[in-house]
Amino acid sequence: MSTSIRRGDIYIIDFDPPKGEEYKVGSEIMKRRPAVVISRDAINNVRRTVMVVPLSSSPQPVPVFAVPVPSAGHNSVAVCDQITTINKATRVLRRIGSLSSEDLRLIERSVLDALALS
């Protein structure tokens, strides 16, 4: 990915396991889907990886774990207990937008709660 990836941007990410679905473990997020970059820009600029929170339109909002993020689209929720680090070169496909500052703050609080850091 040649463009600068920024915190709060939404990208289509390929979450499929490299060897196929038979290598999926537990309830990991799968398939191509949008995700929000939550790692800080200083890290995004120098590392080959970024930290993301997957987005979904299927789960019902659940406080802390699946929080509504309207700026990502109708019925979008951030699945904050599925935070993951991905390779930029192989997993990040294309930028589709960015979150509002309010929605990004909500994800930040929810990730902190999910990790018991608040």
C-alpha positions as CSV (number, residue, x, y, z in Angstrom):
1,M,0.0,0.0,0.0
2,S,1.7,3.2,-1.2
3,T,-0.5,5.8,0.4
4,S,-0.2,7.0,3.9
5,I,-2.5,5.0,6.3
6,R,-4.0,7.2,9.0
7,R,-5.6,6.6,12.3
8,G,-9.4,6.7,11.9
9,D,-9.4,5.8,8.3
10,I,-11.7,3.0,7.1
11,Y,-10.2,0.4,4.7
12,I,-11.4,-2.8,3.1
13,I,-9.3,-5.5,4.8
14,D,-8.8,-9.1,3.7
15,F,-9.3,-11.1,6.9
16,D,-9.3,-14.5,5.3
17,P,-6.6,-16.9,6.6
18,P,-3.7,-17.2,4.1
19,K,-4.3,-21.0,3.7
20,G,-8.1,-21.0,3.6
21,E,-11.1,-21.3,5.9
22,E,-10.0,-24.7,7.3
23,Y,-7.3,-22.8,9.2
24,K,-9.7,-20.4,10.9
25,V,-9.5,-20.6,14.6
26,G,-12.6,-20.1,16.8
27,S,-14.7,-17.1,16.1
28,E,-12.1,-14.9,14.3
29,I,-13.4,-12.3,11.9
30,M,-13.3,-13.6,8.3
31,K,-13.7,-12.4,4.7
32,R,-13.2,-9.0,3.2
33,R,-14.8,-6.3,5.3
34,P,-14.2,-2.8,6.4
35,A,-12.1,-2.0,9.4
36,V,-11.0,1.2,11.2
37,V,-7.2,1.9,11.7
38,I,-6.6,2.6,15.4
39,S,-2.9,2.5,15.6
40,R,-1.2,5.9,15.9
41,D,0.1,7.6,12.8
42,A,3.7,7.6,13.9
43,I,3.6,3.7,14.0
44,N,1.6,3.5,10.8
45,N,4.3,5.4,9.0
46,V,7.2,3.2,10.0
47,R,5.8,-0.3,10.5
48,R,4.6,-2.8,7.9
49,T,1.6,-3.5,10.1
50,V,-1.4,-1.5,11.4
51,M,-3.8,-2.2,14.2
52,V,-7.5,-2.3,13.2
53,V,-11.0,-2.8,14.6
54,P,-13.3,-4.7,12.2
55,L,-16.6,-3.2,11.2
56,S,-19.8,-5.3,10.7
57,S,-23.4,-4.6,9.9
58,S,-24.7,-7.9,11.3
59,P,-24.2,-7.9,15.1
60,Q,-26.5,-5.9,17.3
61,P,-24.8,-3.1,19.2
62,V,-23.5,-4.4,22.6
63,P,-21.9,-1.9,25.0
64,V,-18.1,-2.3,25.0
65,F,-17.8,-5.0,22.4
66,A,-19.9,-4.0,19.4
67,V,-20.5,-0.3,19.4
68,P,-22.5,1.7,16.8
69,V,-20.4,3.9,14.5
70,P,-22.9,5.8,12.2
71,S,-20.1,7.7,10.3
72,A,-19.0,4.3,8.9
73,G,-22.4,3.6,7.4
74,H,-26.0,2.7,8.2
75,N,-26.1,0.0,10.9
76,S,-22.3,-0.2,11.2
77,V,-20.8,-1.4,14.4
78,A,-17.2,-1.6,15.5
79,V,-16.4,-5.1,16.9
80,C,-14.0,-3.9,19.5
81,D,-13.2,-7.2,21.0
82,Q,-11.7,-8.3,17.7
83,I,-8.9,-5.8,17.5
84,T,-6.0,-7.2,15.4
85,T,-2.7,-6.3,13.8
86,I,-2.5,-6.9,10.0
87,N,0.1,-6.6,7.3
88,K,-0.3,-3.5,5.2
89,A,1.1,-5.0,2.0
90,T,-1.1,-8.1,1.9
91,R,-4.3,-7.3,3.9
92,V,-5.1,-3.7,3.3
93,L,-7.0,-3.4,0.0
94,R,-8.5,0.1,-0.4
95,R,-9.5,3.2,1.6
96,I,-13.3,3.8,1.7
97,G,-13.6,6.6,4.1
98,S,-12.9,7.8,7.7
99,L,-14.7,8.0,11.0
100,S,-16.0,11.1,12.7
101,S,-14.0,12.1,15.7
102,E,-16.9,11.2,17.9
103,D,-17.1,7.7,16.6
104,L,-13.3,7.2,16.9
105,R,-13.4,8.3,20.5
106,L,-16.2,5.8,21.2
107,I,-14.1,3.0,19.7
108,E,-11.1,4.2,21.7
109,R,-13.1,3.9,25.0
110,S,-14.6,0.6,24.0
111,V,-11.2,-0.9,23.1
112,L,-9.8,0.3,26.5
113,D,-12.8,-1.3,28.3
114,A,-12.5,-4.5,26.3
115,L,-8.8,-4.8,27.3
116,A,-9.5,-3.8,30.9
117,L,-7.2,-0.7,30.5
118,S,-9.6,1.9,31.8
